[in-house]
Amino acid sequence: MGLLAIAAGIAVFTGVGAGIGIGIATGKAAEGISRQPEASGKIMTTTILGAALSEATAIYGFVVALIILFVKWAG
């Protein structure tokens, strides 16, 4: 059970990467909007799409962690 708990912890750790990525992207988007306010629509659209894709990887990691834990408990 110990090794599976470590594996689940590593899988959940993908959320940290997603958070860092979204933070960096949001900072760069704010910087881009401050430099070119007329392009704010395109910048925000791209930022929201990128954040959604980045957050999806965190959700996949969470689902994998749950699968790892529930398969062990069921078996």
DOVOTI-770169 format. One record per residue: residue in one letter; residue number from 1; x, y, z of N, C-alpha, C, O in turn. Coordinates in steps of 0.02 Angstrom, whole numbers. Example, Ala and Ser with C-alpha at 12.3 -4.5 7.8 and 13.67 -1.06 7.14 Angstrom:
2
PT rest  nr   n.xx   n.yy   n.zz  ca.xx  ca.yy  ca.zz   c.xx   c.yy   c.zz   o.xx   o.yy   o.zz
PT    A   1    660   -284    390    615   -225    390    660   -165    390    712   -166    423
PT    S   2    642   -112    354    684    -53    357    645      2    394    670     57    402
//
This chain:
75
PT rest  nr   n.xx   n.yy   n.zz  ca.xx  ca.yy  ca.zz   c.xx   c.yy   c.zz   o.xx   o.yy   o.zz
PT    M   1     41    -60      0      0      0      0     43     63      0     22    114    -27
PT    G   2    103     60     29    146    118     33    168    144    -35    169    204    -47
PT    L   3    186     97    -79    209    117   -146    152    147   -187    162    193   -225
PT    L   4     92    120   -178     34    148   -213     17    218   -188     -4    260   -227
PT    A   5     26    229   -124     13    296    -98     64    346   -126     46    403   -141
PT    I   6    126    325   -133    177    369   -163    159    383   -236    165    439   -259
PT    A   7    138    331   -272    119    339   -343     60    387   -350     58    429   -395
PT    A   8     11    381   -305    -46    426   -307    -25    497   -291    -50    544   -321
PT    G   9     20    505   -244     46    572   -228     82    604   -286     74    664   -298
PT    I  10    121    565   -321    156    591   -380    107    610   -434    116    661   -467
PT    A  11     54    570   -443      4    586   -494    -32    651   -477    -47    691   -522
PT    V  12    -47    662   -414    -81    724   -394    -35    784   -400    -58    840   -408
PT    F  13     30    772   -397     80    825   -402     77    862   -469    106    916   -475
PT    T  14     43    834   -519     36    869   -583     -2    935   -575      5    980   -616
PT    G  15    -42    940   -522    -78   1002   -509    -31   1060   -495    -48   1118   -510
PT    V  16     27   1046   -466     75   1099   -452    102   1127   -518    107   1188   -526
PT    G  17    118   1084   -564    143   1106   -629     90   1147   -667    106   1197   -698
PT    A  18     28   1125   -662    -25   1162   -695    -34   1231   -664    -44   1280   -699
PT    G  19    -29   1235   -598    -36   1299   -565     20   1347   -583      9   1407   -594
PT    I  20     81   1321   -586    138   1363   -605    129   1387   -677    141   1445   -693
PT    G  21    109   1341   -721    100   1360   -791     46   1412   -801     54   1459   -840
PT    I  22     -9   1404   -767    -64   1453   -773    -42   1521   -745    -59   1573   -774
PT    G  23     -5   1520   -690     20   1583   -661     66   1620   -708     61   1681   -716
PT    I  24    112   1583   -738    159   1615   -785    121   1642   -846    134   1698   -868
PT    A  25     75   1603   -872     37   1624   -931     -5   1686   -916     -9   1732   -957
PT    T  26    -36   1688   -857    -77   1745   -839    -34   1808   -830    -54   1863   -850
PT    G  27     24   1800   -801     70   1857   -793     92   1885   -860     94   1945   -870
PT    K  28    109   1840   -906    130   1862   -972     72   1894  -1010     82   1941  -1049
PT    A  29     11   1868  -1000    -47   1898  -1033    -59   1969  -1007    -72   2014  -1047
PT    A  30    -53   1978   -942    -62   2045   -914     -8   2093   -940    -22   2151   -955
PT    E  31     52   2067   -947    107   2107   -975     93   2125  -1048    105   2182  -1069
PT    G  32     68   2078  -1086     52   2090  -1156     -4   2140  -1164     -2   2182  -1209
PT    I  33    -55   2136  -1122   -111   2183  -1125    -88   2253  -1107   -111   2302  -1135
PT    S  34    -42   2257  -1058    -19   2324  -1039     23   2356  -1095     26   2417  -1101
PT    R  35     54   2314  -1135     94   2342  -1191     52   2357  -1252     64   2406  -1287
PT    Q  36      2   2314  -1265    -41   2324  -1323   -114   2315  -1302   -143   2261  -1312
PT    P  37   -145   2366  -1275   -215   2360  -1251   -264   2342  -1307   -316   2311  -1295
PT    E  38   -248   2362  -1368   -294   2347  -1423   -297   2273  -1440   -344   2251  -1474
PT    A  39   -249   2234  -1419   -248   2162  -1432   -273   2122  -1373   -262   2061  -1370
PT    S  40   -307   2154  -1326   -327   2119  -1265   -376   2063  -1278   -374   2012  -1243
PT    G  41   -419   2070  -1326   -468   2017  -1342   -434   1952  -1363   -450   1898  -1338
PT    K  42   -387   1958  -1410   -351   1899  -1434   -307   1870  -1378   -302   1809  -1371
PT    I  43   -276   1913  -1339   -232   1889  -1286   -272   1851  -1233   -251   1797  -1211
PT    M  44   -329   1878  -1214   -370   1845  -1162   -399   1779  -1187   -402   1730  -1150
PT    T  45   -419   1777  -1250   -446   1715  -1279   -393   1660  -1277   -406   1603  -1257
PT    T  46   -333   1677  -1299   -278   1629  -1299   -259   1608  -1228   -244   1550  -1215
PT    T  47   -260   1655  -1182   -243   1640  -1112   -293   1593  -1081   -274   1546  -1046
PT    I  48   -357   1606  -1092   -409   1563  -1063   -406   1493  -1093   -415   1444  -1056
PT    L  49   -394   1487  -1157   -387   1422  -1189   -327   1385  -1161   -331   1325  -1146
PT    G  50   -271   1419  -1153   -211   1388  -1125   -221   1367  -1053   -197   1313  -1033
PT    A  51   -255   1408  -1014   -269   1390   -944   -314   1329   -939   -305   1286   -896
PT    A  52   -363   1325   -983   -407   1267   -983   -370   1203  -1000   -380   1151   -969
PT    L  53   -326   1206  -1050   -287   1147  -1068   -238   1128  -1013   -228   1069  -1000
PT    S  54   -209   1177   -981   -162   1164   -927   -199   1134   -867   -174   1088   -834
PT    E  55   -257   1159   -852   -296   1132   -796   -320   1061   -810   -328   1021   -764
PT    A  56   -332   1046   -874   -352    978   -892   -298    927   -872   -314    872   -851
PT    T  57   -235    945   -880   -182    899   -860   -183    886   -785   -168    831   -763
PT    A  58   -199    937   -746   -204    928   -673   -262    881   -656   -256    839   -612
PT    I  59   -317    889   -691   -375    846   -679   -359    774   -698   -379    728   -663
PT    Y  60   -323    764   -753   -303    696   -773   -259    665   -719   -267    606   -703
PT    G  61   -213    702   -691   -170    677   -638   -211    657   -576   -197    606   -545
PT    F  62   -260    697   -560   -303    682   -502   -344    619   -515   -351    577   -470
PT    V  63   -370    611   -575   -408    551   -592   -363    489   -590   -385    437   -565
PT    V  64   -303    494   -615   -256    438   -612   -242    419   -539   -239    360   -523
PT    A  65   -233    469   -496   -221    456   -425   -280    419   -394   -271    372   -356
PT    L  66   -341    441   -410   -400    407   -384   -405    335   -409   -422    290   -372
PT    I  67   -389    325   -473   -391    258   -501   -340    213   -466   -355    156   -449
PT    I  68   -280    239   -455   -229    200   -420   -253    179   -351   -245    121   -332
PT    L  69   -282    225   -315   -304    209   -247   -364    162   -246   -366    115   -206
PT    F  70   -414    174   -289   -474    133   -287   -463     63   -315   -496     16   -293
PT    V  71   -418     55   -362   -404    -12   -389   -372    -54   -334   -386   -113   -328
PT    K  72   -329    -24   -294   -297    -61   -240   -348    -80   -187   -348   -136   -162
PT    W  73   -393    -33   -169   -442    -48   -117   -493    -99   -141   -518   -139   -101
PT    A  74   -510    -98   -205   -559   -145   -231   -529   -215   -238   -565   -265   -234
PT    G  75   -463   -219   -248   -431   -284   -260   -404   -312   -199   -376   -367   -200
//
